[in-house]
Structure formats: C-alpha cells, structure tokens
Amino acid sequence: MSIKKLLACALSIAVAVGFTQAAGIPGGITGAPAAVYAAAANANAGANAAAAADPNLTVISPRNVNYVTEEAFIGSLERTAGFDARLESTNTISVVMPREGLFVSMDMKSNDWIMEGDPIATFSVVSNELEIDEAALALDLAETAHRREIERLEGELASARERYDALYASQNEAAATDAVNQDSGVGAADADNADKTADAAADVETGAVDEAAADDADKAVDETGAADADKAADADKTVDADKAAEADKAAESKKRADAAALRLAELSVLAAEENLDFASYDGDRNLGYMRDRLADLRMRSEDFTVYAPISGYVYDMVYFSVGRTVWGGQFICRISAPDVLQLSISAANLTQLRLGAQVTIETSRRDAPTFAGHVIGNTTLLGRHETEGRAMIAFDNQDELIAYGNGSVLKVVGLRYRISISQSDIRNVLLAPRRAINTEAAYRFVNILEDGLSKKRYVVVGLSNMEYMQILDGIKDGDQLIMN
C-alpha cells in the first residue's frame, strides 16, 4: 500500500473516532453544546439510513419544517379556452372625407350617440378666385362654340335632305312620263290591228275576194319583185331591232345612274344626321364636365361639414389638429347602429371556436354578470389560405347586455370582453396544483413532505388548466405537496 493511501486511512479513522466518542461528540466538548451535537448526529444517522433505503430522496434538516403544502387529490379537471373580444355592430359604416379640406372642428366625441344627418366635423377650403373665373370663361366660350357647331351641322342636314327630296321627286316624274308613253304606243298598235281585221271582214262579206282573182294576182307578181320586197322588209326589221336595243340600253343605264344618285343623296342625309348626333353628344358631355368642375370649384370655396350617414354610436374617431390638410378619402370615424351587437375575436388560432359552439361572455368589470353566447362565424375553418383569424360571437339574449348598461348601449361599448369556452371535463383523476410542479430538464418533479422530510418525486403529467395538472404516475392521493 502506498504512503498516500495509508495517510488517508489514518485520517479517516481519526475523524471517525473523534466524532463517535460520547455519542458522536468531539473530544473536549461537554454540557449544552454536547447535547446539540448529539441531536444533530442522531438526525443525520436517521437521514443517512433513509437515503440508503430510498435513493430518490432529498434530505432536509428537521428544523426547516415551515412549509406551505397542499394535498394531491382525486377530482375533475375542467379545461377552458379564453379569447379577448371586441363589441361591434352588424350595421357599421366608416365615414371618410368626401374631398380635400382644412380641419376646423370636430363636433362629436368617441362613444357619443349621433343621429342621422347630425354634423360630425367641419372643414374649410382656401379657393383660388382666379381659377374659378377662368373656368367660368372657358365654359362660356365652349357653350358658344358648341351652339355654332350645332347650327352649322343642322344647316348641312337640311341641305342634304333638300337634295334628296328634289332628286327623288324628279325621278318619280320621269318614271310616270315613260309609263304614259308606253301606254300610247300599245294603243296605236291595237288600233291598226283592229282596222286590218275590219277590212278583212268587209272583203269576206262583199265577196270581192275570190279564189280565181287571188290566183291571177299571185301570178302577176313576178319572182324578182317579190324578192326585192322581202329584202327591203328584212332591212327595215334589222334597223328597227338595233334602234330598239340601243334605246333599251340607254334607258337601263339612265335607270342605274338615277338609282345611284338617289342612294348617294340618301347616304349624305344619314351622314349629316350622324355628325349632328355625335356633335350634340360630345359637346353636351364636355360641357357637363366643365359645368361640374366649375360647380366643384365654387363649392370648394366655402366651408363644408361631414354629416352622419346613419344613427348610432361613434367610435374609432380620428382627431386632427386645427388647420391640418385632410385629403379626400381619409378615414374620420366609424358609426355603428345598435340593432344587432356582436363580439369580434382576432387571433391566430381559433380552432376551439367551432360554429354554433356555446361560449361564456365576461366583461372587464368585476361585478359584471356573465352572458351566454354562441359562435356564428369563424374564418379559421374556411381553409389554410385564410390570412386573418377572425370569429364572430352573438349574444343569446342581447337585451340582457343592454339591461346591464341601464338601457344605454354607450355604457357597454367601452368595456373589454373575454370569451370562455369549455374544451373538456375530465373526471376522477389525480390532480396536483400547478405551483407544486417543478421542471428539471425535460422532466417534471414534486417535493412531498413525509415524516418531516422533503422528498423529491419525479412525476408523469397529463392535461392541465390554469390551476391544476393531471398526475399520471409518481405520487398518490393524499400526498402533501410542498408549494414553496
């Protein structure tokens, strides 16, 4: 054995002997101090024995016994989810600036009741009189030019209609004349045919024509004379046919030319009408723009007031500094009519608030009663692409809330509201106060008080609420849990 080990053994023996003499009292100590050391030695001996029997034990001196404890017990674990909510109305209108203006005064305060048509805020506008005069002069000149243009186009339309009417009348007159001439020619031909028929009838009646005379006459005509007569007749027929064809072609050409001229005259009338209609429309539109601009400039030259569009209570009001320029479209306030009140919740996770789920509504006042309500909308349930988590809560009996405000909606508008919903109710389980549960790395443990000693016990936990935690293993019912 080495020298170091021998020295260590000797030192251990000396210490053991010195502290075990006279019941563990060092040599030379007597009286009251000796009694104290004896009690400490006995306590340490008992603690060491207990530690040897149970390694999961923290030994605390018996004099540190002033603990605050609570028992682990068998009970019911009620879990609830809570959300902050805001009172809103289904009939809510945002009031915005109708046009640019300089802020003068606000005629309402937040949470005030306002009637439809009552003033909300007053604004002023510094106008440019020169700009108004220029706009008025431009409008006058435009009206004069428009009137002259309309008169010119009306004259062109009248001329086009006159040309068309004259051409139409002349063509109808010529057609009537041709019809009369054709009727006269047909009548003359009919008269000749009638005369020839009468002569033939007379010859038959008088018996002037007989077959023998006819034969002699035919023989008297020689062949040469007959041929010449036939040629002359054919030539006359050819000339007459050519003249008739040329006359027909000329008549047809004249007819087509007259129809084309009449159609052009008709198109000229239609074009003149279209030009007049477009000039009237375009001129009236431009003049309307100029009149509106002049009216707007004149209106901007005076102070104006923004009025309430509905009756209700005012909130989210924006207060401007006097003389500040407020642009058109700037938000001023919101007005809500109290016909139907509801609570709005905005949170990232609203999965507990299922549609139709019953909830408990609490206000920020300590003496306030709770109200019953139910979920009427939840955007979280619409899909993962919904960007805003929002839920709407309706009161089961809105009159109870109004009665709480002594009949005034204004008294419940400014309150803060909290929505509670029961998630689960677990019965007959071992429960421990949350303050008794400690954490060590990834493990949970409690300190129990047993035989005046604090003992560390690792536990397995389950569900929990704001006050208690379910214990699945590690302790038993009735164990005294150290709270401090």
JOLIN-V274591 format. One record per pair of residues at least 24 apart in sequence whose C-alpha atoms are under 10 Angstrom apart, sorted by sequence separation. I is the first residue (numbers start at 1). J is the second residue. D is the distance in Angstrom with one decimal. If there is no record, write none. Layout:
# JOLIN-V274591
i=[I/I]
j=[J/J]
d=[D/D]
This chain:
# JOLIN-V274591
i=[97/99/100/101/102/311/312/313/353/354/371/372/373/437/95/100/101/308/310/311/312/313/353/371/372/373/456/97/99/306/308/309/310/311/312/354/355/371/372/393/454/455/456/308/310/311/312/351/353/354/371/448/454/455/350/351/353/372/446/454/350/351/371/432/445/446/450/343/350/351/370/371/431/434/444/445/449/450/342/349/350/369/370/430/431/433/434/437/448/449/450/343/346/348/361/369/430/431/432/433/434/435/436/437/447/448/449/342/343/344/345/346/347/361/429/431/433/434/435/436/447/448/449/342/344/359/361/433/434/435/437/446/447/448/358/359/360/369/432/433/434/446/447/448/355/357/358/359/368/431/432/433/434/446/447/354/355/356/359/426/431/432/433/446/447/351/353/355/356/358/430/431/432/433/348/349/350/353/424/430/431/432/348/349/350/351/353/429/430/431/347/348/349/350/429/430/431/346/347/348/429/430/346/347/429/430/432/345/346/347/426/437/345/346/374/430/431/432/436/437/438/344/345/346/373/430/431/435/436/437/344/345/372/374/430/432/435/436/343/344/345/370/371/429/430/432/433/435/436/343/344/363/370/432/433/434/435/342/343/344/364/365/433/342/343/364/365/341/342/343/363/364/365/341/342/362/363/364/340/341/362/363/364/340/362/363/342/361/362/363/341/361/362/340/360/361/362/339/359/360/361/341/359/360/361/341/359/360/358/359/360/358/359/338/357/358/357/353/353/341/353/352/353/338/352/353/338/352/337/338/341/345/344/345/343/345/338/343/344/343/175/171/171/170/171/168/167/168/171/167/168/167/168/167/168/166/313/314/164/165/168/312/313/164/167/168/312/315/163/164/166/314/315/164/165/313/164/165/163/164/162/163/164/161/164/160/161/163/164/160/163/160/161/162/160/161/159/160/161/159/160/157/158/160/161/156/157/160/156/157/159/160/157/158/156/157/158/156/157/155/156/157/154/157/153/154/156/157/153/156/153/154/155/153/154/153/154/152/153/150/151/150/153/149/150/153/150/149/150/149/146/147/150/146/149/146/147/146/145/146/143/146/142/143/146/143/142/143/142/139/140/139/142/138/139/139/140/139/140/138/139/138/136/139/135/136/139/135/138/136/135/136/135/136/134/135/132/133/132/135/131/132/132/133/132/133/131/132/131/129/128/129/132/127/128/127/127/128/129/127/128/125/126/127/125/126/127/124/125/126/124/125/126/124/125/123/124/125/123/124/122/123/124/122/123/121/122/123/121/122/120/121/122/119/120/121/118/119/120/121/118/119/120/117/118/119/120/117/118/119/116/117/118/115/116/117/118/114/115/116/117/118/114/115/116/117/120/114/115/116/114/115/116/114/115/120/107/113/114/115/121/101/104/106/107/113/114/123/124/100/103/104/105/106/107/112/113/114/123/125/99/102/104/111/112/113/123/124/101/102/111/112/113/123/101/110/111/112/123/101/109/110/111/99/109/110/111/98/108/109/110/111/98/108/109/110/97/98/109/110/97/108/109/110/96/109/95/106/121/95/106/120/95/106/120/94/95/105/106/93/94/105/106/93/103/104/105/106/93/103/104/105/92/102/103/104/105/91/93/102/103/104/92/94/102/103/104/91/92/93/94/102/103/104/114/92/94/95/101/102/103/113/114/115/89/94/101/102/103/110/112/113/114/89/101/102/109/110/111/113/100/101/102/108/110/100/101/106/99/100/101/99/100/97/98/99/100/97/98/99/100/96/97/98/99/96/97/98/96/97/98/95/96/97/95/96/97/95/96/97/94/95/96/94/95/96/94/95/93/94/95/93/94/92/93/94/92/93/91/92/93/91/92/89/90/91/92/89/90/91/88/89/90/91/88/89/90/91/88/89/90/91/89/90/88/89/90/88/89/90/87/88/89/87/88/89/86/87/88/85/86/87/85/86/87/84/85/86/84/85/86/83/84/85/83/84/85/83/84/83/83/81/82/83/81/80/81/85/82/84/85/81/82/83/84/85/80/82/84/113/113/113/111/112/111/110/111/111/111/111/88/110/87/88/85/86/87/85/86/85/87/88/87/86/87/86/87/86/87/85/86/87/85/86/84/85/86/84/85/86/83/84/85/83/84/82/83/84/82/83/81/82/83/80/81/82/80/81/82/79/80/81/79/80/81/79/80/81/78/79/80/78/79/80/78/79/77/78/79/77/78/76/77/78/76/77/75/76/77/75/76/77/74/75/76/77/74/75/76/77/73/74/75/76/73/74/75/73/74/75/72/73/74/72/73/71/72/73/71/72/70/71/70/72/70/71/70/69/72/71/69/70/69/70/69/68/67/65/79/80/81/67/78/79/80/66/77/78/79/80/65/67/77/78/79/64/65/77/78/79/58/62/63/64/65/78/79/57/62/63/64/77/78/57/61/62/77/60/61/62/76/77/59/60/61/77/59/60/76/58/59/60/75/57/58/59/72/74/57/58/59/73/74/57/58/72/73/56/57/58/72/56/57/54/55/56/56/74/72/73/74/72/73/74/71/72/73/47/71/72/73/71/72/73/70/71/72/70/71/72/69/70/71/69/70/71/68/69/70/68/69/70/67/68/69/67/68/69/67/68/67/66]
j=[121/123/124/125/126/335/336/337/377/378/395/396/397/461/120/125/126/333/335/336/337/338/378/396/397/398/481/123/125/332/334/335/336/337/338/380/381/397/398/419/480/481/482/335/337/338/339/378/380/381/398/475/481/482/378/379/381/400/474/482/379/380/400/461/474/475/479/373/380/381/400/401/461/464/474/475/479/480/373/380/381/400/401/461/462/464/465/468/479/480/481/375/378/380/393/401/462/463/464/465/466/467/468/469/479/480/481/375/376/377/378/379/380/394/462/464/466/467/468/469/480/481/482/376/378/393/395/467/468/469/471/480/481/482/393/394/395/404/467/468/469/481/482/483/391/393/394/395/404/467/468/469/470/482/483/391/392/393/396/463/468/469/470/483/484/389/391/393/394/396/468/469/470/471/387/388/389/392/463/469/470/471/388/389/390/391/393/469/470/471/388/389/390/391/470/471/472/388/389/390/471/472/389/390/472/473/475/389/390/391/470/481/390/391/419/475/476/477/481/482/483/390/391/392/419/476/477/481/482/483/391/392/419/421/477/479/482/483/391/392/393/418/419/477/478/480/481/483/484/392/393/412/419/481/482/483/484/392/393/394/414/415/483/393/394/415/416/393/394/395/415/416/417/394/395/415/416/417/394/395/416/417/418/395/417/418/398/417/418/419/398/418/419/398/418/419/420/398/418/419/420/401/419/420/421/402/420/421/420/421/422/421/422/402/421/422/422/419/420/409/421/421/422/408/422/423/409/423/409/410/413/417/417/418/417/419/413/418/419/419/255/255/258/258/259/258/258/259/262/259/261/261/262/262/263/262/409/410/261/262/265/409/410/262/265/266/410/413/262/263/265/413/414/264/265/413/265/266/265/266/265/266/267/265/268/265/266/268/269/266/269/267/268/269/268/269/268/269/270/269/270/268/269/271/272/268/269/272/269/270/272/273/271/272/271/272/273/272/273/272/273/274/272/275/272/273/275/276/273/276/274/275/276/275/276/276/277/276/277/275/276/276/279/276/277/280/279/279/280/280/279/280/283/280/283/282/283/283/283/284/283/286/283/284/287/286/286/287/287/286/287/287/290/287/288/289/290/290/291/290/291/291/290/293/290/291/294/291/294/293/293/294/294/295/294/295/293/294/294/297/294/295/296/297/297/298/297/298/298/297/297/298/301/297/298/298/299/300/301/300/301/299/300/301/300/301/302/300/301/302/301/302/303/302/303/302/303/304/303/304/303/304/305/304/305/304/305/306/305/306/305/306/307/305/306/307/305/306/307/308/306/307/308/306/307/308/309/307/308/309/307/308/309/307/308/309/310/307/308/309/310/311/308/309/310/311/314/309/310/311/310/311/312/311/312/317/305/311/312/313/319/300/303/305/306/312/313/322/323/300/303/304/305/306/307/312/313/314/323/325/300/303/305/312/313/314/324/325/303/304/313/314/315/325/304/313/314/315/326/305/313/314/315/304/314/315/316/304/314/315/316/317/305/315/316/317/305/306/317/318/306/317/318/319/306/319/306/317/332/307/318/332/308/319/333/308/309/319/320/308/309/320/321/309/319/320/321/322/310/320/321/322/310/320/321/322/323/310/312/321/322/323/312/314/322/323/324/312/313/314/315/323/324/325/335/314/316/317/323/324/325/335/336/337/312/317/324/325/326/333/335/336/337/313/325/326/333/334/335/337/325/326/327/333/335/326/327/332/326/327/328/327/328/326/327/328/329/327/328/329/330/327/328/329/330/328/329/330/329/330/331/329/330/331/330/331/332/331/332/333/331/332/333/332/333/334/333/334/333/334/335/334/335/334/335/336/335/336/335/336/337/336/337/335/336/337/338/336/337/338/336/337/338/339/337/338/339/340/338/339/340/341/340/341/340/341/342/341/342/343/341/342/343/342/343/344/342/343/344/342/343/344/343/344/345/343/344/345/344/345/346/344/345/346/345/346/347/346/347/347/350/350/352/353/352/352/353/361/359/361/362/359/360/361/362/363/359/361/363/408/409/410/409/410/410/410/411/412/413/414/392/414/392/393/391/392/393/392/393/393/412/413/413/413/414/414/415/415/416/415/416/417/416/417/416/417/418/417/418/419/417/418/419/418/419/418/419/420/419/420/419/420/421/419/420/421/420/421/422/420/421/422/421/422/423/422/423/424/422/423/424/423/424/425/424/425/424/425/426/425/426/425/426/427/426/427/426/427/428/427/428/429/427/428/429/430/428/429/430/431/428/429/430/431/429/430/431/430/431/432/430/431/432/431/432/431/432/433/432/433/432/433/433/436/435/436/436/436/448/448/447/448/448/449/449/449/449/449/463/464/465/452/463/464/465/452/463/464/465/466/452/454/464/465/466/452/453/465/466/467/447/451/452/453/454/467/468/447/452/453/454/467/468/448/452/453/468/452/453/454/468/469/452/453/454/470/453/454/470/453/454/455/470/453/454/455/468/470/454/455/456/470/471/455/456/470/471/455/456/457/471/456/457/455/456/457/458/476/475/476/477/476/477/478/476/477/478/453/477/478/479/478/479/480/478/479/480/479/480/481/479/480/481/480/481/482/480/481/482/481/482/483/481/482/483/482/483/484/483/484/484/484]
d=[9.8/9.9/9.0/5.2/8.2/7.5/5.0/6.6/8.9/7.3/7.3/5.7/7.8/9.2/9.3/7.8/8.4/9.9/7.3/7.7/4.2/7.8/7.2/7.9/7.5/9.2/10.0/9.7/9.9/9.4/9.7/8.4/8.1/6.1/6.5/9.4/8.7/8.1/9.5/8.6/9.8/9.5/10.0/7.9/7.4/9.0/9.1/8.6/9.2/8.0/9.0/8.7/9.2/9.4/7.4/9.7/9.3/9.6/8.9/7.9/8.5/6.8/7.7/9.5/8.4/8.7/8.2/9.5/6.2/7.3/9.9/7.5/9.3/8.2/9.9/9.8/7.7/7.5/9.3/7.3/8.4/9.7/9.4/9.9/9.5/9.6/8.5/9.6/6.6/5.5/9.4/9.5/9.9/8.3/9.1/9.4/9.9/9.7/9.5/9.8/7.7/8.1/9.3/8.3/9.8/5.4/6.4/9.9/10.0/9.4/9.1/9.8/9.4/9.9/10.0/8.9/9.3/5.7/8.4/9.5/8.5/4.5/6.5/9.4/9.9/8.4/8.4/6.0/5.0/9.4/9.9/10.0/5.9/5.6/9.3/9.6/9.6/8.5/8.7/4.5/5.7/6.9/5.5/9.1/9.2/9.5/9.8/9.4/8.2/9.8/5.6/6.3/9.2/7.5/8.1/9.3/9.4/9.3/9.8/9.0/6.2/5.5/9.0/8.9/9.3/9.6/7.6/9.6/9.8/9.3/9.8/5.6/6.5/10.0/9.2/9.9/6.8/9.4/9.9/8.5/4.7/6.8/7.5/6.7/7.5/9.9/9.4/9.8/5.9/5.7/8.0/5.3/9.0/7.3/6.8/5.5/8.9/7.6/5.3/8.2/7.7/7.2/5.6/6.4/8.3/9.1/9.6/8.1/4.6/8.4/9.4/9.0/5.5/6.7/10.0/9.0/9.6/9.4/6.3/9.4/9.9/7.1/5.1/9.1/9.0/7.6/8.4/9.6/6.3/8.5/5.9/6.3/9.7/9.7/6.7/9.6/9.0/5.0/8.2/4.8/7.9/9.9/9.7/9.7/9.7/9.9/8.5/6.1/7.8/5.7/6.4/9.0/9.9/8.0/10.0/9.2/8.3/6.8/4.9/9.2/9.7/7.8/8.4/5.6/6.5/6.1/8.3/9.2/4.9/8.2/6.4/5.1/9.3/7.3/6.6/9.9/5.7/6.1/8.7/7.6/8.5/4.5/7.7/9.2/5.6/6.3/8.8/6.8/5.2/9.0/7.3/5.9/6.5/7.9/8.3/4.9/7.9/9.7/10.0/5.8/6.6/9.5/6.5/5.1/9.1/9.8/5.7/6.3/9.2/4.8/8.9/7.1/7.7/9.8/8.1/8.7/9.6/9.8/9.7/9.4/7.6/7.8/9.9/9.9/8.9/9.7/7.0/7.3/9.7/9.5/9.8/9.8/9.6/9.2/8.1/8.7/10.0/9.4/10.0/9.0/9.4/9.0/7.0/9.6/8.7/9.1/8.4/9.4/8.7/9.8/9.4/7.9/6.6/6.4/9.8/9.7/8.2/9.3/9.0/9.1/9.2/9.4/7.1/6.6/8.1/9.8/9.7/8.9/9.2/8.7/9.9/9.9/9.3/8.6/8.8/8.7/5.0/9.3/6.7/6.2/9.3/9.0/9.4/7.9/8.5/6.8/7.9/9.3/7.7/8.0/9.0/9.1/8.3/9.3/6.1/5.8/9.6/5.2/9.3/8.6/8.9/8.3/8.3/9.3/9.2/9.4/6.1/7.4/8.7/8.5/9.4/9.7/8.4/8.7/9.9/5.0/9.6/6.5/6.3/9.3/9.1/9.6/8.0/9.0/6.9/8.3/9.7/8.0/8.3/9.2/9.8/9.4/10.0/7.1/6.8/5.6/10.0/9.0/9.4/9.4/9.2/6.7/8.5/8.8/9.2/9.8/7.0/7.7/6.9/9.0/8.1/9.2/9.1/8.1/9.3/9.5/9.0/6.1/9.2/8.3/8.3/9.8/8.4/9.0/8.8/9.7/8.6/7.0/7.1/9.5/9.4/6.9/8.9/9.8/9.5/9.6/9.8/6.1/9.9/8.1/7.0/10.0/8.5/9.8/7.4/8.3/8.4/8.6/9.8/9.5/7.8/6.6/5.9/9.6/9.3/9.7/9.2/9.0/6.5/8.7/9.1/9.1/9.6/10.0/6.2/10.0/8.1/6.9/9.9/8.9/8.4/8.8/9.2/7.4/9.5/8.1/9.2/9.4/8.2/6.4/7.7/9.1/7.6/4.7/5.8/6.2/8.0/8.2/5.8/7.9/8.2/6.2/8.9/6.6/6.0/9.1/4.2/8.1/5.8/6.3/7.3/5.5/8.6/6.0/6.1/8.8/4.4/8.0/5.8/6.4/7.3/5.5/9.1/6.5/5.6/7.4/9.7/5.9/5.4/9.5/8.6/4.4/6.3/9.0/5.5/6.3/9.9/5.3/5.5/9.8/7.6/5.0/8.5/9.4/5.1/6.3/9.1/9.8/6.9/5.5/7.4/8.7/7.3/8.6/4.4/8.1/9.4/9.8/6.7/4.5/8.1/4.2/7.9/5.6/6.6/10.0/9.7/7.6/5.6/8.7/9.8/8.3/9.1/9.8/9.7/5.7/6.0/9.3/8.5/8.7/9.9/9.8/9.6/9.7/9.8/8.4/4.3/7.0/8.8/9.2/8.8/9.0/9.6/9.4/5.5/6.3/9.6/9.3/8.5/9.8/5.6/5.5/9.6/9.2/8.4/8.0/4.9/7.8/8.7/10.0/9.7/5.3/5.3/9.8/7.2/4.7/8.6/9.9/7.8/8.0/6.8/8.9/9.8/9.8/9.7/5.9/9.8/7.9/7.4/9.0/7.5/8.7/9.7/9.8/8.6/9.3/8.5/9.7/8.7/8.8/9.5/8.9/7.7/7.5/9.0/10.0/7.9/9.2/8.4/9.5/9.4/8.5/9.9/7.9/9.5/8.8/8.8/9.5/7.9/6.7/8.3/6.9/8.9/9.6/7.0/5.4/9.3/9.2/9.7/9.5/5.3/6.3/8.6/10.0/7.6/5.2/8.4/9.1/9.6/9.9/9.9/5.3/5.5/10.0/8.4/9.8/9.5/9.5/9.0/5.4/6.5/9.0/9.8/10.0/9.6/10.0/8.3/4.6/6.7/8.6/9.7/9.5/9.7/9.8/5.7/6.0/10.0/9.4/9.3/9.5/7.1/5.4/8.7/9.9/9.8/5.7/6.6/9.9/8.3/4.3/7.8/6.4/4.6/7.6/8.6/3.9/8.3/6.9/5.4/6.9/8.8/9.6/4.9/6.2/8.7/7.6/4.9/8.3/5.3/5.2/10.0/9.0/5.3/6.6/8.6/4.4/6.9/6.2/5.3/10.0/7.2/5.6/7.3/7.6/5.4/9.0/6.0/5.9/8.6/4.4/7.5/5.6/6.5/6.8/5.4/8.9/5.6/6.5/8.3/4.2/8.8/5.7/6.4/9.0/7.6/5.5/9.1/5.5/7.7/7.6/7.4/6.3/8.1/7.5/9.3/6.0/7.8/7.5/8.6/7.4/5.9/8.8/5.8/6.6/8.6/4.6/7.3/5.8/6.0/9.9/6.9/5.4/8.2/5.8/5.8/9.5/8.3/4.5/6.7/9.5/5.2/6.4/5.8/5.2/9.3/9.4/5.4/6.6/8.6/4.7/9.0/9.9/6.4/7.5/7.0/8.0/9.7/8.5/8.7/7.9/8.8/9.6/9.7/9.8/7.4/9.5/9.0/9.1/9.7/9.9/9.7/9.7/9.5/9.8/9.7/9.6/10.0/9.8/9.9/9.9/9.0/7.5/9.4/7.3/6.2/10.0/8.8/10.0/7.3/7.6/9.4/9.8/9.9/9.9/9.2/9.6/9.3/9.0/9.7/8.7/8.3/8.2/6.4/8.7/8.3/9.1/8.1/8.3/8.0/9.9/6.6/7.5/7.1/6.2/7.7/5.1/8.4/6.0/5.5/9.9/8.5/4.5/6.7/5.6/6.3/6.7/5.1/9.1/5.4/6.7/8.0/4.5/8.9/9.8/5.5/6.7/6.3/5.3/9.1/10.0/5.3/6.5/8.6/4.3/6.7/5.9/5.2/9.9/7.4/5.4/7.3/7.8/5.3/9.1/6.0/6.4/7.9/4.6/8.4/5.7/6.4/6.7/4.9/8.5/5.4/6.3/8.4/4.1/8.4/6.1/5.7/7.6/8.5/5.0/6.4/9.2/5.6/5.6/8.5/7.7/9.3/5.2/6.5/8.0/8.1/4.5/6.5/5.6/6.0/9.8/6.8/5.5/9.0/5.8/6.9/9.0/5.0/9.6/7.3/7.7/8.2/8.5/7.7/9.7/10.0/10.0/8.4/8.7/9.8/9.3/9.7/9.5/8.4/9.9/7.9/9.8/8.4/8.9/8.5/9.9/9.3/9.8/9.6/7.1/7.3/9.8/8.1/8.3/5.3/8.8/6.4/9.4/7.2/6.9/8.2/8.7/7.7/7.4/9.5/9.9/8.8/9.4/9.0/8.7/8.8/9.7/9.7/9.4/6.3/9.8/9.4/9.3/9.1/10.0/8.8/6.8/7.3/8.6/7.6/9.5/9.7/7.9/10.0/5.9/9.2/7.5/6.5/6.2/9.3/8.0/6.6/8.6/9.5/9.0/6.2/7.2/9.9/9.6/7.7/5.3/9.3/10.0/9.9/4.9/6.0/9.9/9.8/7.5/5.5/9.4/8.9/6.4/7.7/9.7/10.0/6.9/8.6/9.3/8.0/8.1/6.5/7.0/5.0/8.8/9.6/5.2/6.0/8.9/7.5/5.2/8.2/5.3/5.5/9.8/8.9/5.4/6.7/8.2/4.6/6.9/9.5/5.6/5.8/5.8/5.3/8.8/9.4/5.2/6.8/8.3/4.5/7.0/9.4/5.9/5.4/6.4/5.5/7.9/7.4/6.1/6.7/9.7]
